[in-house]
Amino acid sequence: MSLIYRPAQASDLETAEALVVSSINDLTERHGFGQMATASLPNFQLFSLRDDPDGLWVAEDDGNILGFAWSWVCGDVWFLAQLFVDPAQQGRGIGNELLKLTLEHSRKLGATHRALITFTFNRVSQGLYIRHGLFPKMPIYFFGVPREQLIDGLPEPPLRVIAIDDTAAHMKRLAEIDTYAVGVAREKHHRYLLNDPTTKGVMLMAGSESVGYAYIGSNGHVGPLAVTPDDLLGDAFTTALNLAANGSSEKISAFLPGNCDSALSVAVRRGMRITFPMLLMASPGYGDWKQYLPRNPGFM
Ligand SMILES: CC(C)(COP(=O)(O)OP(=O)(O)OC[C@H]1O[C@@H](n2cnc3c(N)ncnc32)[C@H](O)[C@@H]1OP(=O)(O)O)[C@@H](O)C(=O)NCCC(=O)NCCS
């Protein structure tokens, strides 16, 4: 049989997830970071597939999935959530072909901005993305800390919080905040998070004004988080850390972009440690996030 590229189907997603986990762990182990990934249910992949099947592709040979690419589009932003090739099949052009298919997805929908988050230590992915017009913008650090250590000396939350609901008023405000922070409204993705029983979403309030939002996972992970006034990012992150510390997860974590000085300073003051260095790559003119903390490299 020969290698084919075809649209992904729902029944491919668990196999694709296993491939992604083995490809990440192969990369992180080769670079001395140990194993980074564990398999989870491909819920967001399935959501994206149902929303827009053009964004998910597999490379297959004789019934075996050798590579997987997944992109989503919101407004004029295209985001490459995953591009992974089986470690034994890398370097023979599969990643390049899958990337071309997902970039075609962006062209069809007229998305003018393109972005992704990759591993700072992967020379191959960065070279491949530059070849396709996606350039290094800024580091994004994955920070972590044991909850017991974070609680020690954590200041009171500077901002008040109220639960996000799916009323028109909250959806409108979330769209305004996202448009300001990342250049595009992401209503469908907020609805996805609000339906996720393992994630809690809050509006961040300064007095009676909603100045941002934050999501906190039951696994202790903070993000996405966004604020409208840049100077409230540190307060917003401190507030979200309080919520995470009040949960039961042993570990607290967040992805912090290099432009988000106040959140980075809070993280270091609170004893958080950089575990994985990642990198935002984007088409020219996009990706100066100063008031946005992504959830992870797939959700953005
Ligand atoms: C990154 C990845 C998807 C690429 O897929 P692949 O099938 O191995 O890549 P291809 O063979 O299609 O293309 C490799 C290209 O990378 C570029 N490249 C490789 N090494 C490079 C280097 N040191 N410097 C610059 N560019 C480099 C070249 O353009 C090369 O193409 P060429 O050999 O024709 O010149 C795959 O290697 C992988 O899964 N890696 C681990 C996981 C990962 O980091 N995924 C990206 C997450 S966002």
The ligand as a MOL file (V3000), in Angstrom:
LIG
                    3D

  0  0  0     0  0            999 V3000
M  V30 BEGIN CTAB
M  V30 COUNTS 48 50 0 0 0
M  V30 BEGIN ATOM
M  V30 1 C 7.8110 18.5170 13.3700 0
M  V30 2 C 7.2920 17.3420 12.5790 0
M  V30 3 C 5.7690 17.3670 12.5560 0
M  V30 4 C 7.7840 17.4850 11.1140 0
M  V30 5 O 7.3530 16.3870 10.3560 0
M  V30 6 P 8.3980 15.5630 9.4540 0
M  V30 7 O 7.6100 14.6060 8.6350 0
M  V30 8 O 9.4420 14.9960 10.3490 0
M  V30 9 O 9.0320 16.7430 8.5930 0
M  V30 10 P 9.3180 16.7830 7.0030 0
M  V30 11 O 10.1950 15.6480 6.6390 0
M  V30 12 O 8.0350 16.9330 6.2580 0
M  V30 13 O 10.0510 18.1760 6.8800 0
M  V30 14 C 11.2320 18.4420 7.5710 0
M  V30 15 C 11.6520 19.8590 7.2250 0
M  V30 16 O 11.9690 20.5640 8.4280 0
M  V30 17 C 12.9560 21.5350 8.1290 0
M  V30 18 N 14.1300 21.2730 9.0000 0
M  V30 19 C 14.5370 20.0810 9.5140 0
M  V30 20 N 15.6200 20.2910 10.3020 0
M  V30 21 C 15.8590 21.6010 10.2790 0
M  V30 22 C 16.8430 22.4200 10.9240 0
M  V30 23 N 17.7650 21.9240 11.7530 0
M  V30 24 N 16.8000 23.7560 10.6780 0
M  V30 25 C 15.8600 24.2990 9.8500 0
M  V30 26 N 14.9110 23.5580 9.2340 0
M  V30 27 C 14.9250 22.2320 9.4460 0
M  V30 28 C 13.3180 21.3820 6.6610 0
M  V30 29 O 12.4920 22.2820 5.9430 0
M  V30 30 C 12.8940 19.9470 6.3950 0
M  V30 31 O 12.5550 19.7130 5.0700 0
M  V30 32 P 13.7010 19.1620 4.0440 0
M  V30 33 O 14.3100 17.9820 4.7240 0
M  V30 34 O 12.9230 18.8340 2.8130 0
M  V30 35 O 14.6500 20.3180 3.8750 0
M  V30 36 C 7.7810 15.9800 13.1280 0
M  V30 37 O 9.1790 15.9560 13.0410 0
M  V30 38 C 7.3510 15.7190 14.5410 0
M  V30 39 O 6.2880 15.1430 14.7650 0
M  V30 40 N 8.1880 16.1300 15.5280 0
M  V30 41 C 7.9210 15.9390 16.9400 0
M  V30 42 C 6.7130 16.6670 17.4240 0
M  V30 43 C 6.6560 18.1510 17.1270 0
M  V30 44 O 7.5060 18.9130 17.5230 0
M  V30 45 N 5.5930 18.5640 16.4330 0
M  V30 46 C 5.2990 19.9520 16.2010 0
M  V30 47 C 4.4100 20.4210 17.2700 0
M  V30 48 S 3.7550 22.0140 16.9570 0
M  V30 END ATOM
M  V30 BEGIN BOND
M  V30 1 1 1 2
M  V30 2 1 2 3
M  V30 3 1 2 4
M  V30 4 1 2 36
M  V30 5 1 4 5
M  V30 6 1 5 6
M  V30 7 2 6 7
M  V30 8 1 6 8
M  V30 9 1 6 9
M  V30 10 1 9 10
M  V30 11 2 10 11
M  V30 12 1 10 12
M  V30 13 1 10 13
M  V30 14 1 13 14
M  V30 15 1 14 15
M  V30 16 1 15 16
M  V30 17 1 15 30
M  V30 18 1 16 17
M  V30 19 1 17 18
M  V30 20 1 17 28
M  V30 21 1 18 19
M  V30 22 1 18 27
M  V30 23 2 19 20
M  V30 24 1 20 21
M  V30 25 1 21 22
M  V30 26 2 21 27
M  V30 27 1 22 23
M  V30 28 2 22 24
M  V30 29 1 24 25
M  V30 30 2 25 26
M  V30 31 1 26 27
M  V30 32 1 28 29
M  V30 33 1 28 30
M  V30 34 1 30 31
M  V30 35 1 31 32
M  V30 36 2 32 33
M  V30 37 1 32 34
M  V30 38 1 32 35
M  V30 39 1 36 37
M  V30 40 1 36 38
M  V30 41 2 38 39
M  V30 42 1 38 40
M  V30 43 1 40 41
M  V30 44 1 41 42
M  V30 45 1 42 43
M  V30 46 2 43 44
M  V30 47 1 43 45
M  V30 48 1 45 46
M  V30 49 1 46 47
M  V30 50 1 47 48
M  V30 END BOND
M  V30 END CTAB
M  END
